[in-house]
Amino acid sequence: MNFKEFKKELQRKKEKEETMRELKGAMKTLENKRETYKKEAQAAMKSGNTSRMNVMIALMKQAMFNLKLTQDMEANFILANDMLEMQSMNKR
């Protein structure tokens, strides 16, 4: 492995770590939003404000859907990385 290949490999590794960090951050943000919307919906239900409650429930469902998509993206990313790693091991 020459310096150019080493530099390229290092850049790929850095990009993978950045992608994982972004996915984890997105999941954390969506989990926080879900909890916030849940608390807001409960508060609206206690106060009798059904329209606000319905809006918060809809937002909570959207956050849960986006969270599931992000989790699926993370799983696919990990799987793809593992498969690439196995391929590189088989080539050696």
N, C-alpha and C positions, 0 to 999 in steps of 0.2 A: 504494500500500500504506500503510494507516494503522498507527498504533502497535499496535493490538489484533492485526491480522493479522501484523505483524512479530513481536510477542511470541509468538503462537501458532506461527509458523514456527520461531522460535528454540527453543521448547520441543520441537517435533517433532524437530528436528535433534539436540538434546541426548538425547532418548529413543533415537534411532537409534544414536548413538554409544555410549550405555550398553548397548544390546542387543548391539552388536557386541563391546564389551569383555567382556560376560558370556559370549558364545559363545566368544570366544577363550580366556577363562579356563577355561571348561568343557573345551574341547579340550585345553588344556595339562594340566589335572588328569587327564583320562582317559589321555593319553599317558604321564604319569608313573605312573599306576596300572598300565597295561599293562606298562611296563618293570619295575616292582617285582614284579608277579606272575610275569613271565617269569624274573627272577632267582631268585625264591623257588622256582619250579617246577624250575629247573635245579639249585638246591641240594638240593631234596628228592630229585631223581632221583639225584644223586651219593651221597646218604646212604642211598638205598634205600627211602625212605619213599614208597611208591606212592600211598597214600591222600591224603597232603598234596599230592603232585605233581598228582594228578587234580583236587583242589579248586582249586589254583592255576591249572591250565589252564582250568578252567571259569570262574574269575573273570577270567582274561585274555581269554577269548572274549567274556564279557559286556562287559568294558571296550572291546574292539574293536568290538562291535556298537553300543554307546552312542556311541563315537567317530564311527562312520560316520553315525549318526543326527544327531549334532551338526553334522558337516560338511555333511550334506544341508540341515539347517536354515539354516546359514550361507549356503549357495549360494542357497537359495530366498529368503532375506531380501535378499541382494544383488540378485538378479534382480528382485524386487518393487520395491525402491528404484529401480533403473535404469529400470524400466518407468514408475514414477510420475514420474520426472524427465523422461523422454521425453514423456509426456503433457503435463506442464506446459510444456515447450518448444513443443509443437505448439499450445497454447492462446494463446501470446504472439503 
